[in-house]
C-alpha cells in the first residue's frame, strides 16, 4: 500500500498542486515544504508539458515558465528524492501520457519507486486504455489515480470499482481554473462513487475559496486546489512561500471537522 492512504486518515484531506520547476526546482522544493507545514496532506506536482490540454491559462503559463527554466522529468525525480529526505507526505505526479511513453513505462515507474512518487494522474489516459500503464505502475507500487468527470455517467461504476489510491472527482466541465460557482450535482456524483468504491474521493477543478472548500468537504473526503496556488507562484515569484503558506492554512482550517 502506498503512502496515499495516510492523507485521508486524520479527516478531510487538503491536496495542493504546484507546477514543478516554476519558477525553479529549488523554489518548488521550498514551496512544497511550506505547503506541508501549512497542513497540506498530499502534494500533486505537475510535470511541465508543452501541450497540457486539461489546463486553463494559469497552469498553462506555469508550464511554459517551468520549461523555460530548464525543468525536465529527471529533475523532478531528483526534486522528489530530495523531498523524501525531509517529509513523508504522499506525492503524486500529474503528467500527460506522451512524456511517460517517451521516457519508457518500466523506466518511469522504476524511477517513481526509487524517488518516492506514490501515484500518477494522467488526464489524457482514457480508463478503457489504461491497462498497459497500470500493469507497469502496479509492478512498482505506484497508483494510477482515476478521474471521474460530470460526463462519466454510467462509467462511474467501472472507474470507481477499479480505483487505486484515491479518486479524483472533477467538479466542473472544461479545463482547470478558479471558478466563482461550482454548479455540478456533486452530491449525486459522490453518492454513486461511494456506492461502488471504498477508495477516498477528492474533488478538484475550480475550488479556490475557503467557503467553496468548506461546502465541498461536506460531500468529499478531500479537496484539490491547483490554479489558486499556481497563481500565487505567478504573482509573487520567488517570494511566494509565505503567501502559499497563508492561503493553504486558511483552506485547511475551512475543511477541518467537515
Buried (B, 14 or more C-beta within 10 A) or exposed (E): EBBBBBBBEEBBBBBBBBBBBBBBBEBBBBBBBBBBBBBBBBBBBBBBBEEBEBBBEBBBBBBBBBBEBEBBBEBBBBBBBBBBEEBEBBBBBBBBBEBBEEBEBEEBBBBBBEBBBBBBBBBBBEBEEBEEBBEBBEEBEBBBBBBBBBEBEEBBBBBBEBBBBBBBBBBBEEBBBBBEEBEBEBEEBBEBBBEBBEBBBBBBBBBBBBEBBBBBBEBBBBBBBBBBBBBBBBEBEEEBBEBBBEBBBBBBBBBEEB
